[in-house]
Amino acid sequence: MTARARAAIEEADSLFGYTTYIDLIRPLASGKTVVSTGMQKEVDRVWQAIRAADAGGTCALVCSGDPGVYAMAGLVFELCRENGISAGGGPQELRIEVIPGVPALCAGAALLGAPLMHDFASISLSDLLTPWEMIEKRIVSAAMGDFVIAFYNPKSKKRTWQLDAARNILLAHRSKDTPVGLVTAAMREDQGIHLSTLETLDAGMVGMQAIVFVGNSTTFIHENRMITPRGYESRYNLKQERVND
């Protein structure tokens, strides 16, 4: 959590969010009005937050990671636009502040080493809001472009086949030995880190809190770290003389 995000939660009169995320910040919720809802209730909880703010309250809409990365920031603005609510911050308008957080791809990459050092694509495998045909097209395009890929929402109780399907698509374009990093609950108490290859990736180890990193053609594993070169080795001599005292 960033310092500004923590301050915003502490300053708020009321908190709104997905139940799991609210539970993570319970120590900061004392004395505040808390509205938590389950999965697929995003529109409801965001609208409740907008209404509370429109009535003059200071509200914090809690997201996981960064609010602008597969989270609620965009929905806030969409609902304001669709319902004629001005959010310019003027005397008679809502003031909306999107507070940056640490997205899962950054937290996960830090735990793995440096897998995102070159161009990468972030793709959500959830087909609840995006048709699978579009997701498949994006996977193929990223594979053909040799992008490192960070897969969000790889699996849930109901969505069990998408990760294997994505893996099969990638195997048509990428070596079976391509490094893969799996990070679960990055930077939280129950975090898990696992390295494999595209061929040996076990979807059974993957859950909703996981993010899956698939390397590009240059990504390598060194001492249990996943690294994607930036290209320095093609321009500079990386072998340096070590001086021993």
C-alpha positions as CSV (number, residue, x, y, z in Angstrom):
1,M,0.0,0.0,0.0
2,T,1.3,3.5,-0.8
3,A,1.5,6.1,1.9
4,R,-1.0,8.3,0.1
5,A,-3.5,5.4,-0.1
6,R,-3.2,4.7,3.6
7,A,-3.7,8.4,4.4
8,A,-6.8,8.5,2.1
9,I,-8.3,5.5,4.0
10,E,-7.6,7.1,7.3
11,E,-9.1,10.4,6.2
12,A,-12.3,8.9,4.8
13,D,-15.6,8.8,6.6
14,S,-16.7,5.7,4.8
15,L,-15.1,2.8,3.0
16,F,-16.4,0.8,0.0
17,G,-15.0,-2.3,-1.5
18,Y,-14.9,-6.0,-2.3
19,T,-15.3,-7.9,0.9
20,T,-11.8,-9.6,0.6
21,Y,-10.1,-6.3,0.1
22,I,-12.0,-4.6,3.0
23,D,-10.9,-7.5,5.3
24,L,-7.3,-6.7,4.4
25,I,-7.6,-3.2,5.8
26,R,-9.8,-3.9,8.8
27,P,-7.3,-2.3,11.2
28,L,-7.8,1.0,9.4
29,A,-11.6,0.8,9.4
30,S,-12.3,1.4,13.0
31,G,-15.1,4.0,13.5
32,K,-15.9,4.3,9.8
33,T,-19.0,3.3,7.8
34,V,-18.0,0.2,5.8
35,V,-19.8,-1.1,2.8
36,S,-18.5,-4.4,1.4
37,T,-20.0,-6.5,-1.4
38,G,-19.1,-9.7,-3.1
39,M,-17.9,-10.6,-6.6
40,Q,-19.9,-9.2,-9.6
41,K,-21.4,-6.4,-7.4
42,E,-19.0,-3.8,-8.7
43,V,-21.5,-1.4,-10.1
44,D,-23.6,-1.5,-6.9
45,R,-20.7,-0.7,-4.6
46,V,-19.2,2.0,-6.8
47,W,-22.6,3.6,-7.2
48,Q,-23.1,3.6,-3.4
49,A,-19.7,5.3,-3.0
50,I,-20.6,7.9,-5.6
51,R,-23.9,8.6,-3.9
52,A,-22.3,8.9,-0.5
53,A,-19.7,11.3,-1.9
54,D,-22.4,13.3,-3.7
55,A,-24.1,13.7,-0.4
56,G,-21.0,15.4,1.0
57,G,-19.1,12.6,2.5
58,T,-15.4,11.7,2.1
59,C,-15.3,8.2,0.7
60,A,-12.5,5.7,-0.1
61,L,-13.2,3.1,-2.7
62,V,-10.8,0.3,-1.9
63,C,-9.2,-1.7,-4.6
64,S,-6.5,-4.3,-4.8
65,G,-3.2,-3.2,-6.4
66,D,-3.7,-0.1,-8.4
67,P,-7.2,1.3,-8.9
68,G,-6.6,2.0,-12.6
69,V,-5.4,-1.5,-13.4
70,Y,-8.3,-3.9,-13.8
71,A,-10.0,-2.2,-10.9
72,M,-12.7,0.4,-10.1
73,A,-11.3,3.8,-11.2
74,G,-12.6,3.5,-14.7
75,L,-16.1,2.4,-13.5
76,V,-16.3,5.5,-11.3
77,F,-15.9,7.8,-14.3
78,E,-18.2,5.7,-16.5
79,L,-21.0,5.9,-14.0
80,C,-20.5,9.6,-13.6
81,R,-20.7,10.1,-17.3
82,E,-23.7,7.8,-17.8
83,N,-25.6,9.5,-15.0
84,G,-24.8,13.1,-15.7
85,I,-22.6,13.6,-12.6
86,S,-20.0,16.3,-12.9
87,A,-16.7,15.3,-11.3
88,G,-14.5,18.3,-12.1
89,G,-13.9,19.1,-8.5
90,G,-15.7,22.5,-8.5
91,P,-17.9,23.9,-5.6
92,Q,-21.0,21.9,-6.8
93,E,-19.1,19.0,-8.3
94,L,-17.6,15.8,-7.0
95,R,-13.8,15.7,-6.5
96,I,-12.4,12.4,-7.5
97,E,-8.8,11.5,-6.7
98,V,-7.3,8.3,-8.3
99,I,-4.6,7.3,-5.9
100,P,-1.9,5.1,-7.4
101,G,-1.1,1.8,-5.8
102,V,1.3,-1.1,-6.5
103,P,-0.2,-3.3,-9.2
104,A,0.2,-7.1,-8.9
105,L,2.4,-7.2,-12.0
106,C,4.9,-4.9,-10.3
107,A,4.8,-6.7,-6.9
108,G,5.0,-10.1,-8.6
109,A,7.8,-9.1,-10.9
110,A,9.9,-7.8,-7.9
111,L,9.5,-11.1,-6.2
112,L,10.5,-13.1,-9.3
113,G,13.5,-10.9,-10.1
114,A,13.2,-8.8,-13.2
115,P,10.9,-10.4,-15.8
116,L,9.4,-7.1,-17.1
117,M,12.7,-5.4,-18.1
118,H,11.6,-5.3,-21.7
119,D,8.3,-4.8,-23.5
120,F,5.4,-6.7,-22.0
121,A,1.7,-7.1,-22.4
122,S,-0.8,-7.5,-19.6
123,I,-3.8,-9.7,-20.4
124,S,-6.7,-10.7,-18.2
125,L,-8.0,-14.2,-18.8
126,S,-11.4,-13.4,-17.3
127,D,-14.1,-13.7,-20.0
128,L,-16.8,-12.3,-17.7
129,L,-16.6,-8.8,-19.3
130,T,-14.4,-9.6,-22.4
131,P,-15.3,-12.2,-25.0
132,W,-12.9,-15.1,-25.1
133,E,-12.4,-14.5,-28.9
134,M,-11.0,-11.1,-28.1
135,I,-8.7,-12.4,-25.3
136,E,-7.5,-15.2,-27.7
137,K,-6.7,-12.6,-30.3
138,R,-4.7,-10.5,-27.8
139,I,-2.7,-13.6,-26.7
140,V,-1.8,-14.5,-30.2
141,S,-0.7,-10.9,-31.0
142,A,1.4,-10.7,-27.8
143,A,3.0,-14.1,-28.7
144,M,3.8,-13.1,-32.2
145,G,5.3,-9.8,-31.0
146,D,7.5,-11.7,-28.5
147,F,6.2,-9.7,-25.6
148,V,6.7,-10.9,-22.0
149,I,3.1,-11.6,-20.9
150,A,1.6,-11.0,-17.4
151,F,-1.7,-12.9,-17.1
152,Y,-4.2,-11.5,-14.6
153,N,-7.3,-13.5,-13.4
154,P,-5.8,-16.7,-14.7
155,K,-8.3,-19.0,-12.9
156,S,-11.3,-19.1,-10.6
157,K,-13.7,-21.7,-9.3
158,K,-15.9,-21.3,-12.4
159,R,-13.2,-20.4,-14.9
160,T,-10.9,-23.4,-15.0
161,W,-9.9,-23.9,-18.6
162,Q,-8.6,-20.5,-19.8
163,L,-5.1,-20.7,-18.5
164,D,-4.5,-24.1,-20.2
165,A,-6.0,-22.6,-23.4
166,A,-3.7,-19.6,-23.2
167,R,-0.7,-21.9,-22.6
168,N,-1.6,-24.0,-25.7
169,I,-1.8,-20.8,-27.8
170,L,1.6,-19.7,-26.6
171,L,3.2,-23.1,-27.3
172,A,2.4,-22.6,-31.0
173,H,4.6,-19.5,-31.0
174,R,7.1,-19.9,-28.2
175,S,9.6,-22.6,-27.0
176,K,8.4,-25.1,-24.5
177,D,11.3,-24.2,-22.3
178,T,10.2,-20.5,-22.0
179,P,10.4,-19.5,-18.3
180,V,7.2,-19.0,-16.4
181,G,6.8,-17.4,-13.0
182,L,3.8,-17.9,-10.8
183,V,3.2,-15.5,-7.9
184,T,0.3,-15.9,-5.6
185,A,-0.8,-13.2,-3.1
186,A,2.2,-11.0,-3.9
187,M,3.6,-9.1,-0.8
188,R,0.9,-10.6,1.5
189,E,1.3,-13.0,4.3
190,D,0.4,-16.1,2.3
191,Q,2.4,-15.3,-0.8
192,G,3.8,-18.1,-2.9
193,I,6.4,-18.0,-5.7
194,H,7.0,-20.8,-8.2
195,L,9.1,-21.1,-11.3
196,S,8.5,-23.5,-14.2
197,T,8.5,-23.6,-18.0
198,L,5.7,-23.1,-20.5
199,E,5.6,-26.9,-21.0
200,T,5.5,-27.8,-17.2
201,L,3.2,-25.0,-16.1
202,D,0.7,-26.6,-13.7
203,A,-2.7,-24.9,-13.8
204,G,-3.6,-26.8,-10.7
205,M,-1.3,-24.5,-8.7
206,V,-3.0,-21.4,-9.9
207,G,-5.9,-19.5,-8.1
208,M,-7.7,-16.2,-8.4
209,Q,-5.0,-14.4,-6.4
210,A,-2.2,-15.5,-8.7
211,I,-0.5,-13.7,-11.6
212,V,1.3,-15.6,-14.2
213,F,4.4,-14.3,-16.0
214,V,5.5,-15.8,-19.3
215,G,8.9,-14.8,-20.6
216,N,9.9,-13.9,-24.1
217,S,12.5,-15.5,-26.3
218,T,15.4,-14.0,-24.3
219,T,14.0,-14.5,-20.7
220,F,16.2,-16.7,-18.6
221,I,16.4,-18.2,-15.0
222,H,19.5,-17.5,-13.0
223,E,19.7,-18.6,-9.3
224,N,16.0,-19.0,-9.0
225,R,15.4,-15.5,-10.5
226,M,13.4,-14.8,-13.7
227,I,15.2,-12.2,-15.8
228,T,14.3,-10.6,-19.2
229,P,17.4,-8.8,-20.6
230,R,16.9,-5.2,-21.7
231,G,19.5,-5.5,-24.4
232,Y,22.6,-4.1,-22.7
233,E,24.6,-7.2,-23.6
234,S,24.3,-6.4,-27.3
235,R,25.6,-2.9,-26.9
236,Y,28.1,-3.1,-24.0
237,N,30.6,-5.6,-22.6
238,L,29.0,-6.9,-19.4
239,K,32.0,-9.0,-18.4
240,Q,33.8,-6.9,-15.8
241,E,37.0,-7.6,-13.9
242,R,36.4,-8.3,-10.3
243,V,38.9,-6.8,-7.9
244,N,39.5,-8.8,-4.7
245,D,40.9,-7.1,-1.7
